[in-house]
Amino acid sequence: MVITISFCTFVAVMIEVTISDSVLRKAAGEGMDAFVGAFVSAIKEAIGGQLTNETLTELNSDQITLLAWDQLHEEVMDGGFVQLIHNGYGPFIFKNPLAKALKLWGMRDLSKLIYDAHSLYVKYHEPLERDCTDDEFMALFEQYPEFDDLDDEFVEKEEEWTEQIARYIDEHLDRFAKIKD
């Protein structure tokens, strides 16, 4: 799946994202991953679970940034930047202002990492995006070792970054969802 969506799309109609206070309290008690995940789930539910140009035009920039973080997090933690690019998420992560948005959230280290990965994406995306067998896919990791340090840094700082995102959400709840009783 290739998703090429602009964060700067004109928004005509905003969809209402809601999360119940009880779900939010439970998630907060379970930790930062659950807290962030509760908002990601609420946003995905509000857009019918489909990440498309149409559904993303109904979200604000913070909600889109959170969905982009979720996709980045999921892919990189599972198989690194090579997997993220191979699975078609490169355009969504690197051709949109995710790094800039995260920098505005105060996450300079993550922003820099995304800019660094973007440079490699520009250089290698074509061969990484090609269809291939499972064996050929596994060989990509050896063929593109430049991504290894970025993958390692992401894994090392993932907990810190998740905590920063949770704090940002907590300080700007109204930008992510309406809390209902």
C-alpha positions, -999 to 999 in steps of 0.1 A, spaced: 0 0 0 14 34 -10 0 63 8 8 98 -5 -11 122 16 -4 158 22 -5 171 57 -13 205 44 -46 196 28 -75 221 31 -99 208 57 -136 214 48 -152 191 73 -136 179 105 -146 145 118 -153 143 155 -129 120 173 -141 110 207 -127 89 235 -145 80 267 -131 92 300 -131 57 314 -112 43 284 -87 72 288 -83 67 325 -77 29 321 -52 35 293 -33 61 314 -31 36 342 -16 10 319 12 32 308 23 55 280 20 30 252 -17 23 261 -24 60 265 -10 69 231 -27 38 216 -61 49 230 -59 80 209 -46 62 178 -75 38 181 -100 66 186 -87 84 155 -87 52 134 -122 44 146 -134 79 137 -121 75 101 -135 40 97 -101 24 100 -90 35 65 -61 58 60 -70 75 28 -67 110 12 -103 115 19 -103 104 56 -72 123 64 -86 156 51 -111 152 79 -84 152 106 -62 180 120 -24 181 117 -18 168 152 -41 138 146 -24 131 113 10 134 129 0 109 156 -12 84 129 21 89 111 40 83 143 20 51 149 28 38 114 65 48 117 67 31 152 49 -1 141 71 -6 110 105 4 124 100 -16 156 90 -46 135 115 -45 107 133 -11 106 133 16 79 139 -10 52 106 -27 60 88 7 63 99 17 28 94 -18 13 59 -19 27 50 14 9 50 38 38 80 59 26 59 85 9 36 90 39 65 94 63 91 111 41 71 132 16 50 149 43 61 172 70 62 146 97 98 155 108 88 192 109 56 185 129 75 164 155 101 192 158 72 215 166 61 190 193 96 195 208 110 162 195 142 174 179 160 140 181 132 121 164 129 149 138 166 146 130 164 109 127 135 111 102 154 137 82 185 114 82 163 84 71 147 107 44 181 111 28 185 74 26 149 70 14 156 94 -15 188 74 -24 174 39 -21 136 39 -23 133 26 -58 150 -8 -52 135 -11 -17 99 -6 -30 102 -33 -57 81 -64 -53 103 -94 -43 103 -128 -27 107 -133 10 143 -143 5 150 -112 -16 133 -90 10 155 -105 38 185 -98 16 176 -61 15 187 -57 51 223 -68 42 222 -48 9 214 -15 27 233 -15 60 231 23 61 198 20 78 212 -1 107 223 28 128 190 46 123 171 15 133 192 10 164 187 47 174 150 44 170 148 12 191 171 27 218 150 59 221 115 45 214 104 45 250 116 81 255 99 92 223 66 74 232 67 92 266 72 126 249 43 119 226 21 108 255 30 141 273 23 162 242 -11 145 238 -19 150 275 -10 187 273 -31 192 241 -60 168 246 -84 189 226 -63 186 195 -66 148 195 -101 140 207 -131 151 226 -133 134 260 -168 121 268 -181 109 301 
